Amino acid sequence: MGRVDLALDWEGRPALATRTLAVERITFDKMDEVRVAQQGEFRDLAHWSLGYEAYLT
């Protein structure tokens, strides 16, 4: 079930496999603190918004 992606090392050998079990599509304005925390990349929702606004524009 789901999609499996492989990441290769510098010699082209499989190094990591990830399995995507579900994808949730939401609009930018529906993002919330819980989803931001799950990403582990931003401090909070305001930080996430600034980062993605900059990236998308």
Sequence and secondary structure as in RCSB ss.txt:
>XXXX:A:sequence
MGRVDLALDWEGRPALATRTLAVERITFDKMDEVRVAQQGEFRDLAHWSLGYEAYLT
>XXXX:A:secstr
  EEEEEE TTS EEEEEEE       GGG  HHHHHHHTSSSSHHHHHHHHHHHH 
